Amino acid sequence: SGLFHEYLVKATAMHSTQVIKPAFGKNTAFMMWNAMTLTVEFITWKIPIVKSLRSKLPAPVLTACVLFSALPVAHWFIHPYIKIRFFHDFEPALPM
């Protein structure tokens, strides 16, 4: 998936009318981070304390935990698209 998104960044930057140097590798790094997170979850899900937590916590809390594991590195995924101004037409709608 990371390599596919790297290809999308490259393809989009090639067809730009501006001279843009895309940032490569960040999408792949983000996907590798998520793969590591899933691997750790897969390895630890049978440990009794983890099993107990999973059964006691409501589903929205578990979902939030998964999202919080990706949030610290989410900019790795978005940065290449911002750098090639992929969201340029949408910027007025984003109050950031």
MIDOSE-1310 file (N, C-alpha, C; in nm, 2 decimals, decimal comma, always signed):
residues 96
sglf	+0,08/-0,12/+0,00/+0,00/+0,00/+0,00/+0,09/+0,13/+0,00; +0,20/+0,12/+0,08/+0,28/+0,24/+0,08/+0,35/+0,27/-0,05; +0,39/+0,16/-0,12/+0,45/+0,18/-0,26/+0,35/+0,23/-0,36; +0,22/+0,19/-0,34/+0,12/+0,24/-0,43/+0,10/+0,39/-0,41
heyl	+0,09/+0,43/-0,28/+0,08/+0,57/-0,26/+0,20/+0,65/-0,30; +0,32/+0,60/-0,29/+0,44/+0,66/-0,34/+0,42/+0,69/-0,49; +0,37/+0,58/-0,56/+0,35/+0,60/-0,71/+0,24/+0,71/-0,73; +0,14/+0,72/-0,65/+0,04/+0,82/-0,67/+0,10/+0,96/-0,66
vkat	+0,19/+0,98/-0,56/+0,26/+1,11/-0,54/+0,34/+1,14/-0,66; +0,42/+1,04/-0,71/+0,50/+1,06/-0,82/+0,42/+1,10/-0,95; +0,32/+1,02/-0,97/+0,23/+1,05/-1,09/+0,16/+1,18/-1,08; +0,12/+1,22/-0,96/+0,06/+1,35/-0,95/+0,16/+1,47/-0,97
amhs	+0,28/+1,45/-0,91/+0,38/+1,55/-0,92/+0,43/+1,57/-1,07; +0,43/+1,46/-1,14/+0,47/+1,46/-1,28/+0,38/+1,55/-1,37; +0,25/+1,55/-1,34/+0,15/+1,62/-1,42/+0,12/+1,76/-1,37; +0,20/+1,80/-1,27/+0,18/+1,94/-1,22/+0,24/+2,04/-1,31
tqvi	+0,18/+2,16/-1,32/+0,24/+2,26/-1,40/+0,35/+2,33/-1,33; +0,36/+2,32/-1,20/+0,47/+2,38/-1,12/+0,59/+2,28/-1,11; +0,70/+2,33/-1,08/+0,82/+2,25/-1,05/+0,81/+2,21/-0,90; +0,78/+2,08/-0,88/+0,76/+2,03/-0,75/+0,85/+1,91/-0,73
kpaf	+0,92/+1,91/-0,61/+1,00/+1,80/-0,58/+0,93/+1,72/-0,47; +0,86/+1,61/-0,50/+0,79/+1,53/-0,40/+0,88/+1,47/-0,29; +0,82/+1,45/-0,18/+0,89/+1,38/-0,07/+0,86/+1,23/-0,08; +0,96/+1,15/-0,10/+0,93/+1,00/-0,12/+0,97/+0,93/+0,01
gknt	+0,90/+0,82/+0,03/+0,94/+0,73/+0,15/+0,85/+0,75/+0,27; +0,78/+0,86/+0,28/+0,70/+0,88/+0,40/+0,57/+0,80/+0,40; +0,51/+0,78/+0,28/+0,39/+0,69/+0,28/+0,43/+0,55/+0,32; +0,54/+0,50/+0,26/+0,58/+0,37/+0,29/+0,62/+0,35/+0,44
afmm	+0,68/+0,45/+0,50/+0,71/+0,45/+0,64/+0,59/+0,45/+0,73; +0,48/+0,52/+0,69/+0,36/+0,52/+0,76/+0,29/+0,38/+0,75; +0,29/+0,32/+0,64/+0,23/+0,19/+0,62/+0,32/+0,08/+0,70; +0,45/+0,10/+0,71/+0,53/+0,01/+0,79/+0,50/+0,03/+0,94
wnam	+0,48/+0,15/+0,98/+0,44/+0,18/+1,12/+0,31/+0,10/+1,15; +0,21/+0,11/+1,07/+0,09/+0,05/+1,09/+0,10/-0,10/+1,09; +0,19/-0,16/+1,00/+0,21/-0,30/+1,00/+0,28/-0,34/+1,14; +0,37/-0,26/+1,19/+0,43/-0,30/+1,32/+0,33/-0,29/+1,43
tltv	+0,24/-0,19/+1,43/+0,13/-0,18/+1,53/+0,04/-0,31/+1,52; +0,00/-0,35/+1,40/-0,08/-0,47/+1,39/-0,01/-0,59/+1,43; +0,12/-0,60/+1,40/+0,20/-0,72/+1,44/+0,21/-0,73/+1,59; +0,23/-0,61/+1,66/+0,24/-0,61/+1,81/+0,10/-0,65/+1,87
efit	+0,00/-0,60/+1,81/-0,14/-0,64/+1,85/-0,16/-0,79/+1,84; -0,12/-0,85/+1,72/-0,14/-0,99/+1,69/-0,06/-1,07/+1,79; +0,06/-1,03/+1,82/+0,15/-1,11/+1,92/+0,10/-1,10/+2,06; +0,04/-0,99/+2,10/+0,01/-0,97/+2,24/-0,14/-1,00/+2,27
wkip	-0,22/-1,02/+2,17/-0,37/-1,04/+2,20/-0,40/-1,16/+2,28; -0,32/-1,26/+2,29/-0,35/-1,38/+2,37/-0,29/-1,37/+2,52; -0,22/-1,26/+2,55/-0,17/-1,24/+2,68/-0,29/-1,21/+2,77; -0,29/-1,28/+2,89/-0,41/-1,27/+2,97/-0,46/-1,13/+3,01
ivks	-0,36/-1,04/+3,04/-0,40/-0,90/+3,08/-0,45/-0,83/+2,96; -0,40/-0,85/+2,84/-0,45/-0,79/+2,72/-0,59/-0,84/+2,68; -0,60/-0,97/+2,70/-0,73/-1,03/+2,67/-0,84/-0,97/+2,77; -0,80/-0,96/+2,89/-0,90/-0,90/+2,99/-0,93/-0,76/+2,95
lrsk	-0,83/-0,68/+2,92/-0,86/-0,54/+2,88/-0,95/-0,53/+2,76; -0,92/-0,62/+2,66/-1,00/-0,62/+2,54/-1,15/-0,65/+2,56; -1,17/-0,74/+2,66/-1,31/-0,79/+2,69/-1,38/-0,68/+2,77; -1,31/-0,60/+2,85/-1,38/-0,51/+2,94/-1,40/-0,37/+2,88
lpap	-1,31/-0,33/+2,79/-1,32/-0,20/+2,73/-1,43/-0,20/+2,62; -1,50/-0,09/+2,61/-1,60/-0,08/+2,50/-1,53/-0,06/+2,37; -1,60/-0,10/+2,26/-1,55/-0,10/+2,13/-1,50/+0,04/+2,09; -1,57/+0,15/+2,12/-1,52/+0,28/+2,08/-1,39/+0,32/+2,15
vlta	-1,36/+0,27/+2,27/-1,24/+0,29/+2,34/-1,12/+0,22/+2,27; -1,15/+0,09/+2,23/-1,05/+0,01/+2,15/-1,02/+0,08/+2,02; -1,12/+0,13/+1,95/-1,10/+0,20/+1,83/-1,02/+0,32/+1,85; -1,05/+0,40/+1,95/-0,96/+0,52/+1,98/-0,82/+0,48/+2,01
cvlf	-0,80/+0,37/+2,08/-0,66/+0,32/+2,10/-0,58/+0,29/+1,97; -0,65/+0,23/+1,88/-0,59/+0,20/+1,75/-0,56/+0,33/+1,68; -0,66/+0,43/+1,68/-0,63/+0,55/+1,61/-0,52/+0,63/+1,68; -0,51/+0,63/+1,81/-0,41/+0,70/+1,88/-0,27/+0,64/+1,85
salp	-0,27/+0,52/+1,81/-0,14/+0,46/+1,77/-0,09/+0,51/+1,64; -0,18/+0,55/+1,55/-0,14/+0,60/+1,42/-0,12/+0,75/+1,42; -0,19/+0,82/+1,51/-0,19/+0,97/+1,50/-0,05/+1,03/+1,51; +0,04/+0,98/+1,60/+0,17/+1,05/+1,60/+0,25/+1,05/+1,47
vahw	+0,22/+0,96/+1,38/+0,29/+0,95/+1,26/+0,20/+0,97/+1,14; +0,08/+1,02/+1,16/-0,01/+1,05/+1,05/+0,04/+1,15/+0,95; +0,12/+1,24/+1,00/+0,18/+1,34/+0,90/+0,27/+1,28/+0,80; +0,33/+1,16/+0,83/+0,41/+1,09/+0,73/+0,33/+1,06/+0,61
fihp	+0,20/+1,03/+0,63/+0,12/+0,99/+0,51/+0,07/+1,12/+0,44; +0,03/+1,22/+0,51/-0,02/+1,34/+0,45/+0,08/+1,44/+0,39; +0,20/+1,44/+0,45/+0,30/+1,54/+0,41/+0,33/+1,54/+0,26; +0,36/+1,42/+0,20/+0,39/+1,42/+0,05/+0,28/+1,49/-0,03
yiki	+0,15/+1,46/+0,01/+0,04/+1,52/-0,07/+0,03/+1,67/-0,05; +0,07/+1,72/+0,07/+0,07/+1,86/+0,10/+0,18/+1,93/+0,02; +0,30/+1,86/+0,02/+0,42/+1,91/-0,05/+0,39/+1,93/-0,20; +0,32/+1,84/-0,26/+0,29/+1,86/-0,41/+0,16/+1,94/-0,43
rffh	+0,11/+2,00/-0,32/-0,01/+2,08/-0,33/-0,13/+2,01/-0,39; -0,14/+1,88/-0,35/-0,25/+1,80/-0,39/-0,39/+1,85/-0,35; -0,39/+1,91/-0,23/-0,51/+1,96/-0,17/-0,53/+2,11/-0,19; -0,45/+2,17/-0,28/-0,45/+2,32/-0,30/-0,59/+2,37/-0,32
dfep	-0,67/+2,31/-0,40/-0,81/+2,36/-0,42/-0,90/+2,35/-0,30; -0,86/+2,26/-0,21/-0,94/+2,24/-0,10/-0,90/+2,32/+0,03; -0,78/+2,39/+0,02/-0,73/+2,46/+0,13/-0,82/+2,56/+0,19; -0,90/+2,63/+0,12/-0,99/+2,73/+0,19/-1,09/+2,66/+0,28
alpm	-1,12/+2,54/+0,26/-1,21/+2,47/+0,35/-1,15/+2,42/+0,48; -1,02/+2,42/+0,48/-0,94/+2,36/+0,60/-0,90/+2,48/+0,68; -0,95/+2,49/+0,80/-0,91/+2,60/+0,89/-0,78/+2,58/+0,96; -0,69/+2,50/+0,92/-0,57/+2,48/+0,99/-0,46/+2,58/+0,95
